[in-house]
Amino acid sequence: MKSKLMTAVGCGAILLALGACESRAEYRARKAEQEALKVVSRLDCPETQGNLKRTAQGADGLSCSYAGEDSEVTLRLVAVSNDPSKALEPIESEIKGLFPEAPATPETPTPPAKPGEPDAPVAPKKSVTTTKEKVSMPGLSVETEEGDGVDKAHVRMPGLSVNADGDNAHVRVMGIEINANDKENEVRIVRERWRGDDDGDFSIDTSEGKPDIDNGGLSLGGKRRQGYRSTFIKSTEDAGAAWTVAGYEAQGPKRGPLVVAIVKSKRKSDGDGESRHLFRDATSLVKKQFGE
């Protein structure tokens, strides 16, 4: 009797364990389904969102437009063939086209010597020593080069990459990519898992044409989401530029379609919060398409 009882208890434990394994697998599948962004076939375009007001709406449900103070937001539904980043390339090119490169300043030619005058002596070029240094240790690599018009630095750490060349800098860290020089800045954030809280999981301040990302695009609160999300911002300090800041916020399943809010602003942050909250309003428009 004792042996039969032990056998029954053992079998019961095995069945309970198998049931727990199945329950865990079901839980993970259900959780993944809950976190996944739904497929959007038509855009829901509210009349207002924050400081934005709707100005146009496509009858096909694929686009709508909004206007704020010296700013524009266009909401689009973008199909994905294979790679969501490829689907966004035309939009990114469109945004970059708003910031044409300034023509290079032509060099002033040296006037020729007058007849009868000897040519001006050419000063010998000074010899400048270029200093290179390299430091390597587990998990860290630093290389620098200075001198003779060269000012470069390269830093590598797990999850962090920094390249600096004079006034140009390129930074990559935790899905965030920043390209900056003395006139323009670009910021790109890509993630496949994130948390979305009610107020947005980051804010962007475009003070003086330089985007400042609060929390770095990361959040510790809100519902977990899975899919594809990309944020791109480009700004300029050129006073003659038609737009001061432009970019997009894109979200959707990896297979698409993506909901993309394209943002353009002529304003700098001057304390009224208009440009500071522009991207947040645009992001809220995107989130609403997924029931958030």
C-alpha positions as CSV (number, residue, x, y, z in Angstrom):
1,M,0.0,0.0,0.0
2,K,2.8,2.3,0.9
3,S,4.6,1.7,-2.4
4,K,1.4,2.3,-4.4
5,L,0.8,5.5,-2.4
6,M,4.3,6.7,-3.2
7,T,3.9,5.8,-6.8
8,A,0.6,7.8,-6.9
9,V,2.2,10.8,-5.3
10,G,5.2,10.6,-7.7
11,C,2.9,10.4,-10.7
12,G,0.9,13.3,-9.4
13,A,4.0,15.4,-8.9
14,I,5.1,14.6,-12.5
15,L,1.7,15.6,-13.9
16,L,1.7,18.8,-11.8
17,A,5.1,19.7,-13.1
18,L,4.1,19.0,-16.7
19,G,1.0,21.1,-16.1
20,A,3.2,23.9,-14.7
21,C,5.5,23.8,-17.7
22,E,2.5,24.0,-20.1
23,S,1.0,26.8,-18.1
24,R,4.3,28.8,-18.2
25,A,4.5,28.4,-22.0
26,E,1.0,29.5,-22.4
27,Y,1.6,32.4,-20.1
28,R,4.6,33.5,-22.2
29,A,2.7,33.2,-25.4
30,R,-0.2,35.2,-24.0
31,K,2.2,37.8,-22.7
32,A,3.9,38.2,-26.0
33,E,0.5,38.5,-27.7
34,Q,-0.5,41.2,-25.2
35,E,2.7,43.2,-25.7
36,A,2.7,42.9,-29.5
37,L,1.4,46.0,-31.4
38,K,-1.8,45.3,-33.4
39,V,-2.0,45.6,-37.1
40,V,-3.4,49.0,-38.1
41,S,-5.3,49.2,-41.5
42,R,-6.7,52.7,-41.2
43,L,-5.5,55.8,-39.2
44,D,-7.6,57.2,-36.4
45,C,-7.1,61.0,-36.7
46,P,-8.6,62.9,-33.7
47,E,-9.4,66.6,-34.3
48,T,-6.8,67.7,-31.7
49,Q,-3.8,66.3,-29.9
50,G,-2.1,68.5,-27.3
51,N,-1.2,71.7,-29.1
52,L,-1.8,70.2,-32.5
53,K,-5.0,70.7,-34.6
54,R,-6.0,68.5,-37.6
55,T,-5.9,70.3,-40.9
56,A,-6.5,67.5,-43.4
57,Q,-7.5,63.8,-43.5
58,G,-7.1,61.3,-46.4
59,A,-10.3,59.5,-47.4
60,D,-8.3,56.3,-47.8
61,G,-7.3,56.4,-44.1
62,L,-3.6,56.3,-44.9
63,S,-2.6,59.9,-43.9
64,C,-3.7,63.0,-42.0
65,S,-2.1,66.3,-41.2
66,Y,-1.8,68.6,-38.1
67,A,-0.6,72.0,-37.5
68,G,0.8,73.7,-34.4
69,E,2.5,77.1,-33.8
70,D,5.1,77.2,-36.6
71,S,5.1,73.4,-36.8
72,E,3.6,70.6,-38.9
73,V,2.9,67.0,-38.2
74,T,1.9,64.4,-40.9
75,L,0.6,61.0,-39.8
76,R,1.2,58.2,-42.4
77,L,0.6,54.5,-42.6
78,V,3.6,53.0,-44.2
79,A,3.7,49.4,-45.6
80,V,6.7,47.2,-44.9
81,S,8.1,44.8,-47.5
82,N,10.7,43.0,-45.5
83,D,12.8,45.3,-43.3
84,P,11.0,48.2,-41.4
85,S,14.2,50.3,-41.4
86,K,14.2,50.1,-45.2
87,A,10.6,51.3,-45.3
88,L,11.6,54.4,-43.3
89,E,14.6,55.3,-45.6
90,P,12.6,57.4,-48.0
91,I,11.1,59.4,-45.2
92,E,14.5,59.9,-43.6
93,S,15.8,61.1,-46.9
94,E,12.9,63.5,-47.2
95,I,13.7,64.9,-43.8
96,K,17.4,65.3,-44.5
97,G,16.4,67.1,-47.7
98,L,15.0,69.9,-45.6
99,F,18.5,70.7,-44.4
100,P,20.6,71.3,-47.5
101,E,24.3,71.5,-46.9
102,A,25.8,75.0,-47.0
103,P,28.1,75.6,-50.0
104,A,31.7,75.4,-49.2
105,T,33.5,78.8,-48.9
106,P,35.8,79.2,-52.0
107,E,39.4,79.7,-51.2
108,T,40.8,83.2,-52.1
109,P,43.3,82.8,-54.9
110,T,46.8,84.2,-54.3
111,P,47.2,87.2,-56.7
112,P,50.0,86.8,-59.2
113,A,53.2,88.8,-58.7
114,K,53.5,92.0,-60.6
115,P,55.9,92.2,-63.5
116,G,59.4,93.0,-62.3
117,E,58.6,92.0,-58.7
118,P,60.2,88.8,-57.3
119,D,57.9,86.1,-56.2
120,A,57.1,86.2,-52.5
121,P,59.2,83.7,-50.6
122,V,57.4,80.6,-49.5
123,A,57.7,80.2,-45.7
124,P,58.9,76.7,-44.8
125,K,56.3,74.5,-43.4
126,K,56.7,74.0,-39.7
127,S,57.1,70.5,-38.5
128,V,54.3,69.5,-36.2
129,T,54.5,66.3,-34.3
130,T,51.3,64.1,-34.3
131,T,50.8,62.4,-31.0
132,K,49.0,59.0,-30.9
133,E,48.0,57.2,-27.8
134,K,46.2,54.0,-27.2
135,V,44.9,52.5,-24.0
136,S,43.4,49.0,-23.9
137,M,42.0,47.0,-21.0
138,P,39.3,44.5,-20.5
139,G,36.1,46.1,-21.8
140,L,37.6,49.4,-22.7
141,S,39.6,50.7,-25.7
142,V,40.7,54.4,-26.1
143,E,42.6,55.8,-29.1
144,T,43.5,59.4,-29.6
145,E,45.5,61.3,-32.2
146,E,46.4,65.0,-31.9
147,G,48.6,67.5,-33.8
148,D,49.1,68.9,-37.3
149,G,45.4,69.8,-37.7
150,V,44.3,66.4,-36.4
151,D,42.1,66.0,-33.3
152,K,40.5,62.5,-33.2
153,A,39.3,60.2,-30.4
154,H,37.8,56.7,-30.5
155,V,36.3,55.1,-27.4
156,R,34.9,51.5,-27.3
157,M,33.1,49.9,-24.4
158,P,30.4,47.2,-24.3
159,G,27.3,48.9,-25.6
160,L,29.1,52.3,-26.1
161,S,30.9,53.7,-29.1
162,V,32.2,57.2,-29.5
163,N,34.1,58.6,-32.5
164,A,35.2,62.3,-32.5
165,D,37.0,64.1,-35.3
166,G,37.4,67.8,-34.6
167,D,33.9,69.3,-34.5
168,N,32.3,66.1,-35.7
169,A,31.1,63.4,-33.2
170,H,29.4,60.1,-33.6
171,V,28.0,58.3,-30.6
172,R,26.3,54.9,-30.3
173,V,24.9,53.6,-27.0
174,M,22.1,51.2,-26.1
175,G,20.2,51.7,-29.5
176,I,20.8,55.4,-29.5
177,E,22.9,56.9,-32.4
178,I,24.0,60.6,-32.4
179,N,25.8,62.5,-35.1
180,A,26.8,66.0,-34.4
181,N,28.9,68.8,-35.7
182,D,29.2,72.6,-35.2
183,K,26.0,73.3,-37.2
184,E,23.8,70.2,-37.3
185,N,22.7,67.3,-35.0
186,E,21.1,64.0,-35.8
187,V,19.6,61.6,-33.2
188,R,18.3,58.1,-34.0
189,I,16.7,55.7,-31.5
190,V,15.7,52.1,-32.5
191,R,14.2,49.5,-30.2
192,E,12.2,46.3,-30.5
193,R,11.1,46.2,-26.9
194,W,10.1,49.2,-24.8
195,R,7.8,50.4,-22.1
196,G,5.2,53.0,-23.0
197,D,3.8,55.1,-20.2
198,D,1.0,57.7,-20.5
199,D,3.3,60.7,-20.8
200,G,5.7,59.1,-23.4
201,D,8.9,57.4,-22.4
202,F,11.1,60.3,-23.4
203,S,10.9,64.0,-24.1
204,I,12.9,66.2,-26.5
205,D,13.9,69.8,-25.8
206,T,15.0,71.6,-29.0
207,S,16.5,74.5,-27.2
208,E,18.8,76.5,-29.6
209,G,18.5,73.8,-32.2
210,K,20.1,71.1,-30.1
211,P,17.9,68.1,-29.2
212,D,18.2,67.1,-25.6
213,I,16.6,63.7,-24.9
214,D,15.4,63.2,-21.4
215,N,15.8,59.6,-20.2
216,G,17.6,58.6,-23.4
217,G,14.5,57.0,-24.9
218,L,14.3,54.5,-22.0
219,S,11.5,54.1,-19.5
220,L,11.0,52.1,-16.3
221,G,7.3,52.4,-16.2
222,G,4.3,51.7,-18.4
223,K,3.2,48.7,-20.4
224,R,5.8,46.5,-22.2
225,R,5.5,46.7,-25.9
226,Q,7.1,44.6,-28.7
227,G,7.4,45.4,-32.4
228,Y,9.5,48.0,-34.1
229,R,10.0,51.6,-32.9
230,S,12.3,54.2,-34.4
231,T,12.7,57.9,-33.6
232,F,14.8,60.2,-35.8
233,I,15.5,63.9,-35.1
234,K,17.6,66.3,-37.2
235,S,18.2,69.9,-36.1
236,T,20.2,72.8,-37.3
237,E,21.6,76.1,-35.9
238,D,21.6,77.8,-39.3
239,A,19.4,80.9,-38.9
240,G,18.5,80.9,-42.6
241,A,17.2,77.3,-42.6
242,A,13.5,76.8,-43.4
243,W,13.0,74.4,-40.5
244,T,14.9,74.3,-37.2
245,V,14.0,70.7,-36.2
246,A,12.5,67.8,-38.2
247,G,12.1,64.1,-37.6
248,Y,9.8,61.2,-37.2
249,E,8.3,58.8,-34.6
250,A,7.5,55.4,-36.1
251,Q,5.9,52.3,-34.4
252,G,4.3,49.1,-35.6
253,P,4.7,45.4,-36.0
254,K,8.0,44.3,-37.6
255,R,6.0,43.1,-40.6
256,G,4.2,46.4,-40.8
257,P,2.4,48.5,-41.5
258,L,4.2,51.3,-39.5
259,V,2.4,54.3,-38.1
260,V,4.8,57.3,-38.8
261,A,4.4,60.8,-37.5
262,I,6.6,63.2,-39.5
263,V,7.4,66.4,-37.5
264,K,8.7,69.7,-38.8
265,S,9.1,72.8,-36.6
266,K,10.4,76.4,-37.2
267,R,10.5,77.1,-33.5
268,K,13.2,77.0,-30.8
269,S,12.4,76.2,-27.2
270,D,11.7,79.7,-25.7
271,G,9.9,78.7,-22.5
272,D,6.4,78.3,-23.8
273,G,6.8,74.5,-24.2
274,E,5.7,74.5,-27.9
275,S,8.7,72.8,-29.4
276,R,9.5,70.9,-26.3
277,H,6.2,69.1,-26.4
278,L,5.8,68.8,-30.2
279,F,7.4,65.3,-30.4
280,R,5.5,64.2,-27.4
281,D,2.2,65.2,-29.1
282,A,3.3,63.5,-32.3
283,T,4.2,60.3,-30.3
284,S,0.8,60.4,-28.6
285,L,-0.9,60.4,-32.0
286,V,1.1,57.3,-33.0
287,K,0.3,55.5,-29.7
288,K,-3.5,56.2,-30.2
289,Q,-3.4,54.0,-33.3
290,F,-2.6,51.0,-31.1
291,G,-5.2,51.8,-28.5
292,E,-2.9,53.6,-26.0
